[in-house]
């Protein structure tokens, strides 16, 4: 039958995760490769997943005083240069516009790699008094970072979708609370919506956002032992406010410099989602982000077709009324087995099978996508029953990912042990660290692993007394890992 031969996943997640991932993304209808290297085309099903991620975050942002806005994608070079750390940090990745039509521009325009430099001047214009603060802005947009790396849809592309929040506050305490509020929302998104456990931490000083005082991060461990920087929230101190003159008059009419933050999560979260849960049958999606949460597959012979289809259609209406995103797959030119495989490939979390026996007994058979577990349930209160099963699917996905994470955090107290442990097992290796960036280099050079985070609490005692690399006194714990 048309399409059946192309339906299955041919690569192995365990043995060739890169090829497997690319095949899942394409065959599950999430994205295609664009004709220009480094770019992708996001297909409707892929964009629907992104929209659900977006909607959860956007609601939480608005609940905490954030307002959406939109700023130009082009940033004048002179604006970018006002914060020297931004220029130095992003210069190798900036795409420049030099001509408009046939005319050469008087000033080059950067295609935004991030928007602090275009948003901060307007925040300065809009801030006069302490009564104007806190000012909380967010925009949903795309950014461009011209990295010369191999395209990996959602994980690594030259253009990617994200949100970026930018706030100004009267003092450090308010700005730090803001930073942590956003970090906690990112953690909540991963764990409560995407069923992916994460660890919270800080980036080491040499890897923080250019110009930031502190960069906080949530890190998600993938099944192949690599980590994903899941979302970052930056306390910028006063450096950006000083560069762009974001000042306010306090109660005594005295001028003060504001404290600012920025925070962002990109569609890399989708990459983490796909990589964490999916399997050799295809895409696996948690119910909260699945475009279709439930598919109903009626199974009939010619003499039972009408009553089975009518029963299935009524079931679909009841689930729709209960707020479930449901699809009735009553196509009569595909057999049930083909439909099962197709919906498993596409990541539908729950399948309901309805045949003559279910009709006769006023029941429905529910099958979970992650593990094929099935249960026949009564037709009454089907909306509540399905909701409970969707919660169970989420819990199964989270428990599996949590088990992976818990088994992949190891300690090491020497350079050789770090190299050997990551080389053999992957995952996170924590060790004592003196705080010197040079001590990261031998690990990075040997196996492309780096310090992906240090503890959020600056006062936390290091896991070991000595730096695992140089033997000097350890200042804090470093978590080494390979990363996407």
C-alpha positions as a printed Julia matrix, in Angstrom:
484×3 Matrix{Float64}:
   0.0    0.0    0.0
   1.29   3.5   -0.79
   3.59   4.86   1.9
   3.84   1.67   3.95
   7.39   0.87   2.91
   8.6    4.31   3.98
   6.8    4.35   7.31
   9.24   2.7    9.69
  12.42   3.97  11.32
  15.44   2.15   9.95
  18.17   3.58  12.18
  18.89   2.55  15.78
  18.72   5.05  18.63
  21.27   3.06  20.6
  23.81   2.45  17.85
  23.49   5.48  15.57
  21.67   8.2   17.53
  22.51  11.01  15.1
  21.12   9.26  12.05
  18.19   7.93  14.08
  17.31  11.42  15.31
  17.38  12.92  11.81
  15.16  10.11  10.52
  12.61  10.55  13.32
  12.42  14.31  12.71
  11.75  13.83   9.02
   9.53  10.74   9.04
   7.39  12.03  11.9
   6.75  15.16   9.85
   8.43  17.68  12.15
  10.91  19.34   9.79
  12.76  19.2    6.49
  16.16  20.53   5.51
  16.15  23.9    3.72
  18.07  24.42   0.46
  20.59  26.64   2.32
  22.95  24.8    4.62
  22.26  25.36   8.3
  18.53  26.09   7.98
  15.41  23.96   8.31
  11.76  24.14   7.3
   9.45  23.52  10.24
   6.43  21.5    9.15
   2.95  21.91  10.66
   3.28  19.05  13.14
   6.65  20.35  14.33
   5.35  23.89  14.64
   2.31  22.63  16.57
   4.64  21.13  19.19
   6.55  24.43  19.4
   3.27  26.33  19.79
   2.3   24.21  22.78
   5.68  24.84  24.41
   5.24  28.51  23.59
   1.72  28.68  25.0
   2.68  27.22  28.35
   5.59  29.6   28.8
   3.72  32.61  27.48
   0.92  32.09  29.98
   3.33  31.78  32.87
   5.23  34.88  31.76
   2.06  36.94  31.61
   0.95  35.64  35.0
   4.15  37.18  36.41
   3.87  40.63  34.83
   5.62  40.13  31.49
   4.35  41.96  28.4
   5.04  40.78  24.87
   6.54  43.18  22.36
   8.46  43.02  19.11
  11.67  44.73  18.05
  13.36  44.89  14.62
  15.41  41.91  13.5
  18.13  44.32  12.29
  20.43  46.03  14.78
  22.62  49.02  13.74
  26.3   48.26  14.19
  26.69  51.3   16.44
  24.05  49.89  18.8
  25.77  46.53  18.96
  29.09  48.18  19.76
  27.74  50.05  22.77
  28.15  46.9   24.86
  31.66  45.68  24.08
  31.14  42.22  25.59
  28.21  41.59  23.26
  30.32  42.54  20.24
  33.23  40.35  21.3
  31.01  37.45  22.36
  28.92  37.24  19.2
  31.14  38.76  16.51
  32.13  35.43  14.85
  28.45  34.47  14.57
  26.88  37.73  13.37
  25.32  37.89   9.91
  25.57  41.39   8.41
  23.36  43.25   5.95
  25.41  45.68   3.86
  23.03  46.54   1.01
  19.37  47.47   0.68
  18.43  46.7   -2.89
  21.3   48.1   -4.99
  22.26  50.76  -2.44
  25.09  50.24   0.02
  23.95  51.05   3.54
  25.61  53.9    5.4
  25.81  51.67   8.46
  25.93  47.88   8.54
  22.95  46.14  10.13
  23.39  42.99  12.18
  20.77  40.26  11.91
  20.0   39.86  15.59
  22.02  37.18  17.36
  20.26  38.38  20.55
  18.41  41.62  21.17
  19.85  43.33  24.26
  21.45  45.99  22.06
  18.21  46.97  20.31
  15.88  46.58  23.29
  17.99  48.28  25.98
  17.93  51.77  24.34
  14.14  51.7   24.3
  14.01  50.47  27.88
  16.1   53.53  28.71
  13.62  55.8   26.88
  10.67  54.22  28.67
  12.19  54.4   32.16
  12.15  57.69  34.05
  11.01  56.96  37.58
  11.14  54.1   40.04
   7.4   53.89  39.38
   8.21  52.63  35.85
  10.02  49.62  37.29
  10.08  46.71  37.14
   9.8   46.75  33.36
   9.29  43.26  31.94
   9.37  42.67  28.17
   9.45  39.5   26.11
   9.47  38.75  22.41
   8.92  35.57  20.43
  11.1   35.7   17.35
  13.94  34.06  15.46
  17.62  34.89  15.75
  20.56  34.09  13.5
  23.96  32.88  14.65
  26.21  31.98  11.75
  27.9   28.95  13.21
  29.83  26.68  10.87
  28.47  23.44  12.28
  26.55  20.52  10.85
  22.81  21.07  10.87
  20.89  19.11  13.51
  17.22  20.12  13.38
  16.16  22.04  16.5
  19.5   21.37  18.2
  21.83  23.29  15.88
  20.7   25.58  13.07
  21.87  29.0   11.92
  18.4   30.43  12.42
  16.3   29.29  15.35
  13.07  30.21  17.08
  13.08  31.33  20.69
  11.73  33.73  23.24
  13.91  36.36  24.85
  12.86  38.23  27.95
  14.42  41.54  29.03
  13.7   43.26  32.34
  14.85  46.26  34.37
  14.63  46.61  38.16
  15.47  49.12  40.85
  17.92  46.88  42.69
  19.93  43.69  42.64
  17.45  41.77  44.78
  14.58  42.38  42.37
  16.69  41.49  39.35
  18.0   38.31  40.97
  14.49  37.24  41.96
  13.48  37.78  38.33
  16.4   35.67  37.12
  15.41  32.8   39.38
  11.7   33.08  38.57
  12.45  32.51  34.89
  14.86  29.67  35.64
  12.17  27.96  37.71
   9.66  28.41  34.88
  12.06  26.75  32.47
  12.5   23.88  34.91
   8.73  23.62  35.25
   8.34  23.51  31.48
  10.82  20.67  31.11
   9.52  18.6   33.98
   5.77  19.26  34.12
   5.1   19.75  30.4
   7.84  17.86  28.56
   8.48  15.11  31.14
  12.24  15.78  31.06
  14.06  16.08  34.43
  16.7   18.81  34.56
  19.46  20.03  36.84
  19.77  23.7   37.76
  23.13  25.44  37.97
  25.32  28.35  36.98
  27.57  28.59  33.99
  31.24  28.96  34.91
  32.51  32.56  34.6
  34.25  31.91  31.27
  31.03  30.53  29.74
  28.45  33.01  31.0
  26.48  35.28  28.68
  28.73  38.07  27.34
  28.49  41.0   29.74
  26.44  39.14  32.35
  27.17  39.04  36.06
  25.7   35.52  36.41
  24.24  33.05  33.93
  21.98  30.34  35.32
  21.02  27.25  33.36
  18.86  24.16  33.32
  20.68  21.16  31.88
  18.95  18.06  30.48
  20.81  14.79  29.97
  20.11  12.94  26.74
  20.06   9.14  26.45
  23.31   9.21  24.46
  25.1   10.73  27.47
  25.33  14.3   26.17
  23.79  17.29  27.91
  21.53  19.97  26.48
  21.59  23.53  27.75
  17.85  23.68  28.13
  17.31  27.36  28.92
  19.33  30.18  30.45
  18.47  33.13  32.67
  21.0   35.93  33.13
  21.45  38.48  35.86
  23.19  41.24  33.93
  24.01  43.51  36.87
  24.31  47.15  35.8
  26.66  46.76  32.84
  23.95  46.96  30.17
  22.11  49.69  32.03
  25.3   51.75  32.2
  26.06  51.17  28.52
  22.56  52.15  27.42
  21.74  54.68  30.17
  18.86  52.82  31.78
  18.44  55.02  34.84
  15.56  56.02  37.08
  14.78  58.66  39.67
  14.14  57.2   43.13
  11.74  58.49  45.79
  14.23  61.27  46.58
  14.51  62.26  42.9
  18.08  60.98  42.81
  19.25  59.18  39.68
  20.13  55.48  39.93
  21.31  52.85  37.47
  18.86  50.0   36.92
  19.69  46.32  37.29
  18.71  44.24  34.27
  18.11  40.62  33.31
  17.61  38.63  30.15
  16.42  35.07  29.72
  15.66  32.78  26.82
  14.54  29.34  25.72
  14.81  28.17  22.13
  13.43  25.31  20.12
  16.45  23.36  21.3
  13.91  22.27  23.91
  12.15  20.41  21.1
  15.38  18.65  20.24
  15.75  17.56  23.86
  12.14  16.38  23.89
  12.54  14.29  20.74
  15.88  12.83  21.76
  14.8   11.95  25.3
  11.53  10.14  24.71
  11.45   8.83  21.13
  12.37   5.28  20.21
  13.02   2.99  17.26
   9.33   3.06  16.36
   9.42   6.84  15.92
   8.42   9.96  17.77
   7.19   9.85  21.37
   5.49  12.97  22.74
   4.24  13.8   26.24
   0.5   14.49  26.21
   0.85  18.19  27.07
   2.64  19.03  23.82
   1.22  16.38  21.49
  -0.87  17.96  18.7
  -3.06  14.84  18.85
  -3.3   13.32  22.31
  -5.59  10.41  21.46
  -6.33   8.57  18.24
  -9.37   6.33  17.94
  -8.98   3.39  15.56
 -12.22   1.56  14.76
 -11.81  -2.1   13.8
 -14.61  -3.7   11.82
 -15.77  -6.36   9.44
 -18.3   -5.37   6.8
 -21.22  -6.61   8.88
 -20.16  -4.53  11.92
 -18.77  -1.45  10.16
 -21.68   0.91  10.72
 -22.17   0.25  14.41
 -18.42   0.33  15.17
 -17.93   3.6   13.3
 -20.92   5.19  14.98
 -19.68   4.1   18.42
 -16.16   5.43  17.66
 -17.53   8.74  16.39
 -19.62   9.21  19.54
 -16.54   8.42  21.62
 -14.57  11.09  19.76
 -17.27  13.68  20.43
 -17.26  12.87  24.15
 -13.49  13.23  24.31
 -13.57  16.52  22.41
 -16.18  17.78  24.88
 -13.82  16.76  27.68
 -11.06  18.92  26.19
  -8.97  16.1   24.73
  -7.22  16.63  21.38
  -8.59  13.58  19.62
  -8.49  12.21  16.06
 -10.87   9.61  14.69
  -8.99   7.55  12.12
 -11.82   5.98  10.16
  -9.94   5.72   6.86
 -11.16   2.57   5.16
  -8.26   2.21   2.71
  -5.72   1.4    5.46
  -5.83  -1.59   7.77
  -5.61  -1.17  11.57
  -2.0   -2.38  11.73
  -0.86   0.3    9.32
  -2.72   2.94  11.32
  -1.13   1.75  14.58
   2.34   2.05  13.08
   1.64   5.46  11.57
   0.3    6.97  14.79
   3.16   5.44  16.79
   5.61   6.99  14.34
   3.9   10.36  14.81
   4.05  10.18  18.59
   0.36  10.06  19.54
   0.48   9.27  23.3
  -2.69   7.18  23.57
  -4.55   4.94  21.13
  -8.12   3.78  21.61
  -9.13   0.61  19.79
 -12.84   0.04  19.2
 -14.16  -3.19  17.72
 -17.4   -5.17  17.92
 -16.56  -6.49  21.41
 -16.03  -2.96  22.77
 -19.33  -1.85  21.23
 -21.19  -4.83  22.67
 -19.7   -4.4   26.15
 -19.81  -0.57  26.12
 -16.02  -0.36  26.56
 -12.85   0.96  24.94
  -9.33  -0.47  24.79
  -6.62   2.05  25.64
  -3.0    1.52  24.5
  -0.11   3.63  25.79
   2.44   4.77  23.18
   5.6    4.53  25.27
   5.37   0.84  26.16
   2.31  -0.67  24.48
   0.55  -1.33  27.79
  -3.16  -1.76  27.19
  -6.27  -1.72  29.33
  -9.94  -2.18  28.48
 -12.08   0.35  30.34
 -15.74   1.18  30.69
 -17.33   3.69  28.35
 -18.83   5.71  31.2
 -16.77   8.75  32.29
 -14.4    8.13  29.38
 -13.14  11.72  29.51
 -11.89  11.35  33.09
 -10.5    7.9   32.38
  -8.54   9.08  29.36
  -7.25  12.09  31.31
  -5.94   9.73  34.01
  -4.24   7.55  31.38
  -2.61  10.6   29.78
  -1.26  11.54  33.21
   0.1    8.01  33.5
   1.82   8.29  30.13
   3.51  11.52  31.28
   4.59   9.84  34.53
   6.05   6.88  32.65
   8.07   9.16  30.38
   9.35  11.22  33.3
  10.28   8.16  35.36
  12.25   6.67  32.49
  14.15   9.9   31.87
  14.75  10.4   35.59
  16.21   6.92  35.88
  18.62   7.77  33.05
  19.69  11.0   34.75
  20.19   9.51  38.2
  22.45   6.8   36.87
  24.62   9.17  34.88
  26.07  11.51  37.54
  29.47  10.27  38.66
  32.41  11.66  40.62
  36.06  11.86  39.62
  39.1   13.18  41.44
  41.7   13.23  38.67
  42.06  14.3   35.07
  42.49  10.7   33.97
  39.36   9.62  35.79
  37.31  12.43  34.2
  38.52  11.45  30.74
  37.97   7.76  31.31
  34.54   8.12  32.88
  33.11  10.43  30.22
  34.83   8.49  27.48
  33.32   5.21  28.65
  29.93   6.24  30.05
  29.15   9.81  29.0
  26.85  11.62  31.4
  27.96  14.14  34.01
  31.19  13.91  35.95
  31.46  16.18  38.98
  34.75  17.05  40.57
  36.56  19.7   42.55
  37.62  22.74  40.48
  39.97  25.58  41.3
  38.02  28.07  39.17
  40.72  28.5   36.51
  39.49  28.22  32.92
  42.81  26.67  31.9
  41.89  23.55  33.85
  39.0   22.92  31.47
  41.25  22.86  28.4
  42.86  19.39  28.83
  39.4   17.79  29.03
  37.97  19.84  26.18
  40.97  19.14  23.95
  41.0   15.41  24.65
  37.32  14.44  24.44
  35.36  17.66  23.65
  33.8   17.74  27.12
  33.56  20.96  29.11
  32.26  22.41  32.34
  28.56  22.73  31.63
  27.63  24.08  35.04
  28.59  24.7   38.64
  26.16  24.74  41.6
  23.69  27.61  41.9
  24.68  28.14  45.52
  28.04  29.89  45.52
  28.58  28.86  49.15
  28.12  25.15  48.52
  31.19  23.2   49.56
  33.07  21.59  46.64
  32.62  17.86  46.23
  36.39  17.41  46.69
  39.0   19.54  48.48
  41.34  19.67  45.49
  40.94  20.53  41.82
  40.86  17.3   39.86
  43.0   18.83  37.11
  45.77  20.83  38.77
  45.6   19.75  42.42
  45.17  23.28  43.81
  42.49  24.01  46.38
  39.03  23.54  44.93
  36.71  26.54  44.98
  33.57  24.76  43.84
  32.18  21.68  42.13
  32.36  21.51  38.33
  30.11  19.31  36.22
  31.88  18.12  33.07
  29.93  16.68  30.13
  29.78  16.56  26.36
  27.04  18.8   25.08
  24.85  19.47  22.07
